């Protein structure tokens, strides 16, 4: 048996695609799903231009060789491998598996007017062609004398599944549309007779566009026998030169046709060459070229008063931002510096800006009264037979949002140092597990056995609540140039939202509600309450600190001390001065024994929602859970929405806050009822 040599190299490969097929009989009308076979692992003939080598690619369908993570996590179902906009996504892969030497999947189609025709064609059995895109991470290469090398993919990942109008033949894979490349390791098993060949790995793997099926190429008879009536014998050799020449002719024809399409639609040269380089088929390139032409025509449309160049959306956003900046500068010059581009709007009233927005949108404003102008700017009625498309409501909403967030973030919140912020994905009850410490380690005697322990735990629950109000801003506001409606009102909304958060968090402390164990947050059974109140002093603070340090874990015997160190001294405004005396480094004792042991160890927090002489200690949330407050994920803090009014002639602003707070653990908090 010849001696074998093993060479290993790495290179980057583009995403590949292979043909697949839909099984119409598996279609589920109600769920809009259908089953398909996306690979059988059959060999595909490919060609490397860089190394001038033809080889056969084989996809291993052994479960350990295929990474289904992308398909199993909801990979997209695409329209002809269109990856460049959301419009190309027509569905999702719901399930993928390998069974009996076949790779199968169930895909679900989305709903929508643009997708319904595709779904009907699949349902009626008209669309049956499917192509799967995949990347290969590792090839094992086997070479035998007189045969084509076999590149066997032993670590590969399907990336997406596409419906295509014309599928590649079952044995002929085609280049994917993506220009992204993926690292691949090639392990070359070379026999002794192959060692004199070059050992560099091919730098790029491609194949003829629209090539014949691998089975047909392998079994195709010589040209002299193709017209005979008798079935010819299989050839002993492969005419690689003929395959290569045919591939070159087809590639040149594809590139020439794509460039002709690009010139006819006046597309930029770089966009055309990108389609050539990416290996798009002529049909796919024609579809993309039409889309690019439509997008360009839409961006360059000419309006009565303004021509928006290519990239006009960015110009529109810039104009809105500059107008909003001019309004904010007029409202608060010290807080909002006027940008250079916004100087053209300085001195303009709200109605002047409204007129400017309407004229940019192509609406003739000559002859309109102030009331009609305000109505048109707020998109309230038809002007000149068409709805206005003024940017003015968006500009006013931008101003309102900025003033709202500025006031909300500037409002004082005294609870943040000792609480933890988080988010909730929805409005379902949120459970927080209160974990205990790990069980104690026990001595193991010689030849003894390790014993199992348990971790104590508790569970607290809370749920997001929604708060909000709606205020209408009428046409009269624009006519009167009342800037306060878009600045002062959102500012007050922002402050109210911040106050609501503080009310919610501090009510956890003042209400002293029961925890999940049925006992109040501050209770002697929790070891965090001194029932007989005492004033703040060195002695009372020492007792409180000792109680917090002696808090134990939630284990069965209660002997694992947590050694919690308090960091904050919380008081009402009535005791703020006293708290400062026992936390300040500026405290000067009359004698040496009167030194302040708590200087720099405790930080005072004075909160007006607390009353009386009661005082509290709190640890940092880094040591142990105390109180947790949550916002809705993606909409942290107060959120402002706007719409054109229906019940009122104007614009409505709705401020909304999704918020909740809950004590998670009592061991990081302490209360003293204070001197009576």
N, C-alpha and C positions, 0 to 999 in steps of 0.2 A: 504494500500500500504506500503510495507516495507520501513523502514527508510534507506536512502542511505548515504554512506560515500565516500568522494572524497579525493584520495591520489595523490600527484604529485611528480615524481622523474625525475632525468636526468641521462642519460647514453650515451655512444658512440656506434653507429651502423655502420657497413660497408655498402658500396654501395650495393643495391639489384638489381636484374634484373628480368624482366618478358618477357614472349613471346609476340610477335606482328606478324603482317602479312603484306605482300606487296600486293598492288592492281595492278596487271599487266595492267589492262585496262586503268589505269591513266597514263601510261608511255608516256613521251614526248621525242621522239628520237632526235629532234633538240637540245633541251635544256638539254638533259641527266638527266631528272628529273622523279620521280615516287612518287605517293602518298602512304602512308601506315597508318595503324591503330596501334598506339603504346600502347594503353591501353583502356580497357573497364571498368576498376574499379572492375572486378570480384574478389571475395574472393579467397585467396590462403592459403592453410594449411601450417603452419610453425611449427617448433619445437625449443625450447630453451633447449640446453643441460645443461646449468648452473642451470636452475630452474626445469628441468625435466617436462616441461609443453608444451602441444600441444595447438595451438591456430589458429585462422583464421585472416589473414591480409586482410584489405579492403582499397583500395585507393579511397578516395573521389574525384569525378570529378566536384565538385562545383568550379566555376572559382576562388573564393576567397581562396580556399584551395590548389591550384596548382600554383607553381611558374614557369612560362614558360620563365623566363629571359634568361637562358642559351641556350635553343633551339632557341629563337627568335633572339639571338645575334650571331648565327652561330656556334652552337655546332657541334662537329665532327660526321661524319658517319664512324664507325670503322669496321675493319675486325675482327670479333669474339672477341670484347672487348680488342683488342691488344692496350695497352696504353703505351708501353715501347719504341717505336721509331716512327719516322715520317712515316715509311713504313706502319704502321697500319691504317693511315688515308686515306680512299678511297673516301671521299666526305664530304659534309657539309649539315646541316639542313638549308633550306632556309625559311621555314614558319612552324609554329606550332599553333594549335588551338584546342578548345574543342567544339564539336557540337553534340547535340542529345545524350548525354551520352557516347560519344566516343572521345578519344583523337587522333587527326590526325596530320600528318606532311607531308610536301613535302621535299624530299631530292634530292640533285644534285650530280651526280658522277663526279669525277675528270677525266681528260684525261691522258693517259699514257699507255705504253705497259703492265705494271704489273696490271693495273686496268681494261683494256679492256676485258679480259676473264670474270671477275666478272660481268661487265656491260652486256655482251652478255647473261650470264646465267639468269640475272634478266629480260632482255628483252624477252628471250625465255620462261619465266615462270618456269625455273628450280630452281632458287633460290627464295624461297618465305618466308623463315623463318627469322624473325627479333627479336632481343632482345633489350629491353630498360633498361638502367641502371639508378637508381634513389636513392636519399637519402631522409630519413624521418626526419623531425625536430620535429614533435609532433604527438603522438598517443593519441587517446581517447579510453580507454579500457572499454568495457561493459561486465559484467558477469551475467549470468542467470543460475539458478540451472538446472543441467541436460544437459547443452549445453557447447560447447567449448567457451572460451572467444573470443571476437571479438576485434581486434586491428584495429581501424579505423584511417588512416592517414589523418589528417586535416591540415597539413602544410608539404608539400613535394615538391621535385624539381627533374624533370628528368635531368640527367647529359649528357647522350650520347645515340646514337642509333647505333646498330651493326647489320651487316649481319652475320648469323651463319649457319653452315651446317645442324645442327640438332636442331630445336627449342624445347624449353620446351613446355609441353602441356599447353593448354590455361589457365588452372587453377592452374598450378604449377610453382611458381617462383623459380629461382635458385640463388645461391650466386654469386655476381659479382667478377670479377677478381681483383679488386683494393683492396689493403690492407689499404687504407686510411679510417679512420672512421670519422663520423660526429655526433655532439651532437644532442641528441633527448630527448624531454620531453614526459614523459608518464603520462597521467591523468587517474587514475584508479577509475572508478565508481563502488563501491562495495555495494551490498545490505546487509541487516542485517544478512542474513544467511551465508554470506561469511566473516564476520569479524574475525572469529576464525582462518582463514587461515593466512599464513605468508604474511606480507605486503611488503617485499623487491621485487623490480622489477627485472625481468630477466636481467642478465648482458650481454647476447649475444643471438641473434636471428638467428637461422639457420634452415635448412630444409633438408630432405633427398635428396642426389644428384640423379637426374633422377627419382624422385618420381612420383606417379600417379597423374593425374589431380584431383583437389579438387572435381569436380562433380562426378568423378568415385568413389572416396573414400567414399563420403557421401552416394552414392546410391548403393554401392557394396553389394550384398547379402552374407550371410554366406557361408562358403566353402561347406557345405553339400547340398546347393541348387543350386550351380553354374552349375551343369550338367543337371538340369531339363529342361523340355520344357516349363513349365509355368513360366511367369515372377514373380519373388519373390516379396514379400513385402519389403519395405524399413526397415532397422533395426532401432530399437529404441535407441540403444546405439552404441558407437564407441569403437572398440578394440584398445585402445591406446598402449598397450603392443606389439601387432602385428606390428603396424606401427613403433614403436620405434626399435624393433628387426630387421625389414627389413631395416630401415635406417642405423643401425649400420653395418649390413652385406654389404650393398652397399658402405658405406664410407670406410670400411676396404679394399674392393676389389679395389676401386678407388685409394687409397693410395698405395696399393701394386703394382698395374700396373704402376703408375707414377714412383715409385722407380725403378722398373725393367727397364723402358725406360731410366731413368737417368744412371743406371749402364751400360747398353749396349752402350751408347754413351760417357761413361767416363766423365760425367758432375760432377762439384764440388757438394759436399753434400749440401752446403747451397743453391745452386740454385735449387736443387731437392726439398728440404724441403720447399722452398718458394712456389713452385707450389702446393704442398700438402696443405700448410697452407692457401693459397689464395682461395682454393676451385675450382681450375680449373677442368674442365671435362678432361677425358682421351684424347679426340681428341685435345682439346686446349693445354694440356700439351705436347702432342707429337709434335704439330706444333712448340711450343716455344722451346722444346728441340732440334729439328732439326736446328732451327735458331741459338741457342746458340752454337751448335756444329760447324756450318759453320763459325760463327764469330771467334771461337777459332782456327779453322784450318787455317783461313786466317791470323790471327795475329801471328801464330807460323810457317808460311811457311819458309823454309830454302832456302837461296840464295847462290850463289857460294862463296861469300866472307864474309858473315855475317849472323848470326842467330838472328832474332828479337824476343824477348820473348813476352809472353802475356802482353798487354799494350804497344806494340811497337810504337804506334802512338806518345805517349808521349816522348819516347826516340828519335824519329825522330825530333820532334819539338825542343827538348833540343839541339840536335846536330846542327840544323840550327841556333838556337839562339847563341850558343857558337862560331860558325864560324863567324857569323855577328859581335859578340863582338870583336873577334880578329882583324877583318878588321877595325872596328871603332877605336880600340885602336891604331892600326898602323897609321891611319889617324890623330887622335887627342888624344894623350896619356893623356893630362891633363883633357880632357872632358869626356873620357870613360875609366874607370878603368878596367883593365884586370881581368876577373873572373878566379877562380882557374881552372875550367873545360876547359877554352879557352886557357890555356898555351900550350896545345899540338899542337895548330895551330899557335903559335907565330913563326915568322920567315918564314912562308910558303908564297910563292907567290900566286897570284890569280890562276895561272895555276896549282900549286901544290894542292890547295884546289879543283879545278875542277877535277883533277885526283882522288882525294880521294872520292869525291861524286860519280863519275862514278863507281869506284870499289865497293863502298858500295851498289850501285844499281845493281851490278852483271854484269857490262860491262867490258870486258877485255881491258885494255889500253896498254898492252905491244906491242911495235912495232908501235904505233900510232905516227905520227909526231905532232909537236906543233900545226900546223894548224888543223889537224884532231881532236886532243884532244880538242881544243877550240870549234870546230864545234859540237862535240858530247856533250860537257858540256852544250852548249846552245840549245841542243835538235834540231839540224838543219838537221840531216841526219840519215840514218839507220847505225848502227854499229853492225857487226856480225849478220845481218839478222833481227834485231829488233830495234825499237825505244828506245833510251836511256830514262831512267826515273830519270835523275840527279836532285838532289835538288839544284844545284848551281844557277839556275835562281831565285829561291825563296830566297836564301840567299842574292844575289846581290840586289834583290828588297827590302828586309828587310833593308839592309844598306842604300839604296837610300831613303827609306821612313823615316828612323830615322833622317838622315841629313836634309832632306827636312823640316820635322816638327820642328826640332830644330832651323833652320834658320828662318822659318816662325814665330815661337813664339817669337824669340829674336828680330825681327825687330821692330823698334819703331812705335807706333801708338798713336798719340797725341789726337785722337778724342774720345777715349773710355770713359774718365771721364764724358762727358756731353751727351753721346748718349746711346741708349738702344739697346742691342743685342737680336735677336729673330731668329726663324727658319720658313721656309715655307715648306709645305708638298709637293708642286709641283710647276710647272712653270706657273700656272694660275695667273691672277692679284690678288694681295692681297689688301683687303680693311681694312683700319684702321679708326674706328669711333672716331671723336674728340668730346667727350661729354662735354656738358656745366654743370653748377652747377644745383643742385636741385632748384625748384622754391621757392621763399621766403614764409615763413609762415605768414599767414594773421590772424588778430584778428577775432575770432568768437564770435558774440554777443549772449546773452542769447536767447535760442530757435532758434539760427541762424543755417545756413547750412554751411558745409565745401565745399569749391570750389576747382575745379581741376586746376592743373597747368601743364606746359609742361617743358621738358628738351631740351634745344637747343643742336644741334649737327652739326658737319661738317664731311666730309668724304674725306680721302686721299687714293690714290691707287699707288701701285708700283708693279713691276714684276721682278722675278729673271732673270738674264742673265748669260750665260755660257761663260767662257773664258778659253783658253788652248793652249798648243803647244806640239808638239811631237819631240823628239830628239832620234836619233839612236845611239846605242853603238855597235860597230862592233867587230868581232873576234880579230882584231888586238889589241884591248884594252887589252884583256886577254894575248895575246902573249907578248905585251910590258909591262905588269904588270902596266898599267896606272890606279892607284887607284883614281885619280882625277875624272875620268869619272863617278864613282859611289858615289863620295862624294862632290866635288866642284860643279859639274853641278846641282845636286838636291838642294844644298845650294843656288845657284843662283836662281833656280826656286822658292824656298821658299821666298826669299827676294822679287822677282818680284811679287808674289801673295800678300804679305803684302803691297807692294807699290801700287798695283792696288786697294786694299781696301781703302787705304788712299786717293788715287786720287778720288775714287768714292764718299766717304763721304764728303771730303772738297769741291768737285765741287758743292755740294748742296748749300754751303754757297757762294762760289765765283760766281756761275752762277745766283744766286738769281732768280730762276725760279718761275713761278706763282703757287699759291696754288689752291685748289679746288674752291675757291671763285673768281678766275680769277685775283687776286691781287698778286704781287710779294711777296716773303717771307719777305723781309725787305722793308717796305713801310710806309709812314706816316699814311695811312688809317689803318694800323695794329698797330699803336702806338709803333713801335719798331725801328724807324729810325730817326736820327738827320741829316737832309739834309745838314745844314751848318756845316761842319766838324770843330771840335776843338781838340786840343791835349789833352792827358791824364792829368788830373789835379784833385784836390780835388773837384773843382766846377763841371767839366764835368762829373766826376764819380757820383757825387751826383744827377745831372739831370738824368743820365741814370738809376740809381737805382730807383729813384722816378717814372720814366715812367714804369718800370717793375712792381713795386708794385701796380701801378694804373691800370694794365691790368684787364679787366672785363670778366665775364663769358659770354658764348654764349646764354644768355637769351634775352628776347624781349626788356627789357628796358635798358640793359647794365649798371646797377648800382651795380651789385654784384662784389666787388673787390676781386681779387685773392691773393693780397699781396705776389707776387712772389719775392723771395730773390735771387739775382744773386750770383753765387759761383765761376765762372771762368772768368778771364780777358784774352781774346784771342787776340794776336797781331802777326805781322810779325816779323822775326828776327831783322829788323831794329829798332823796338821799344821794344825789349825784356828788355834791361837795364832800360828803363823808366818804364816799367811795374813792374819790380822787385822793383824799388824804392817806388812805391805806394802800394806794397803788403807785403813788408818785415818788420819784427819786428825790424830789425837792423837799421831802419831809425832813425836818431838822429836829431830832430828839433833844429834850432838855438834859437828859443824862444818858450814859452809854447803854443802859438797859432798856431804853425806850426806842431803840432802832426799829426801823420798819422792815420786817422780814419779807414783805410781799412786794417791795419795789421791783419793777420789771418782771415780776412773776405773774401778775394779774393785770388784765386790761379792763378798764371800766366801760360798761355800755349802759347809757341812760335811755330809757324808752318811755315816752309819755302814755302809752297804752297800759302801762303798769301803774298801780295806785297803792297808796299805803306805804308801810315800812318793810314789806316783804322784800327779800333779796335772794339772788340765785347765783349758783356757780355752774359753768358749762365747760366741757372739754372741747377740743378741736375735733372736727369730723374725721381727721386723719387717724386719731387714736381709736375712736369708737363711734358708732352711729348715734346721732342725737335726734334731730328733726330733719326730715327730707321734704323738699318741695319740688313740684314737677310742673312742666309746661307740656303742651302737645308737641310732639316731635315735628320739626320743620316750621313751627310757628311759635318760637320762644318769645315770650313777652306779649305786649298788647299788639293787636293786628287791626289795621284799618282797611275797610273796603268802601268802595264808592259805586254808585249807580245813578243813572238818570231817573229822576223822580217820576212816579206815576200818580200818586195822590197829591203831589205838590209840583208847581212849576219851577223846577230847579234840580239840584243835585243833592242826593242823600249820602251822608257819611255814617258808617256803622263801625263802632269800636267794639272789638271782641277780645276777650281774655279767657283762655282755657287754663285753669290753675287748680292745684290741690296741695295740701301740706299735711303731714302726719308724723307723730313721734314714733321712731322706729325702735329706740332702746332707751330705757330709763336710767341706765347706769352711767351715762355721760352727763347727767343733769342732777342738780341738787337744789332744794328750796329750804329757806329759813323764813318762818312767818314774821320775823322781825319783832322789835319791841312794841308792845301794845301802848 
